[in-house]
Amino acid sequence: MTTKSTESTHSPAFAPRFRPAMTAIGLTAMVVALAAGCETAAKSPADQAAFMERTRCGPDVDENAIAPILDGKAVLDVAPMYSTFEANKSGEQSQLRGARLNVSALPGITAEWLDRALECHGAKLALGHAVALPDDPFWLPGATVDIDVRSAKDGFAVGIAGYSASDAHRILERAEAFAKEKGAARPN
C-alpha cells in the first residue's frame, strides 16, 4: 500500500511566524464563503422563481413555442429519474430524483432554449403570473425544481428533479398523471 506524504513544501518565508496569520485569513475566507452559501440556500422557492423570471425570462421566451409540450402532444413517455451513487459497503444505491419526459423535437428549438423556456414557465407558475394546468410537471407548488434538457435522438430528454425525496415523488406523480391525461406512454 502506498501512502502520500503530507509534509509541507512551503518555502522558509512562510515559516512559523506567518502560519497563524495565513490560517486566520484562510478561516475568515471559509466563514465568509459558508455564510454566502447559506444565504443563497435559504432563499424561498418564490425568491428563486422571482430571480429566474427577472434574469432568464426575456421577451424571446414565448410559451406558444412550447405549447406542444405543455399540452402533452409532444410528450412521448415519462419515466422515473434516479441518481446512482457508491455506498460504502453495500455497493451502488439509487435514489429517486424526479421524472424524465421524452418529448418530440420542435421546429427551431434547441435543448438550451427549451431548458430556459421550461424554467421560465415554472417560475411564472410559482409566482402566479400564469395559470397552472392540472399536474403540470414543470413546476411544484411550494418547492423548487431543477429542469435539465438534453438532445435525445429525434427529440429531447427533459429531466425534472426535486431537492428532497418527497419532492422527487411528487414530481414523478405529477409527471405520470400529466402523461396519462395527455395520452403519453410510460416505458415498461
Secondary structure, 3 states (H helix, E strand, C coil): CCCCCCCCCCCHHHCCCCHHHHHHHHHHHHHHHHHHHHHHHCCCHHHHHHHHHHHHCCCCCCHHHHHHHHCCCCEEEEEEEEEEEEECCCEEEEEEEEEEEEEECCCCCCHHHHHHHHHHHHHHHHCCCCCCCCCCCCCCCCCCCEEEEEEECCEEEEEEECCCHHHHHHHHHHHHHHHHHHCCECCC
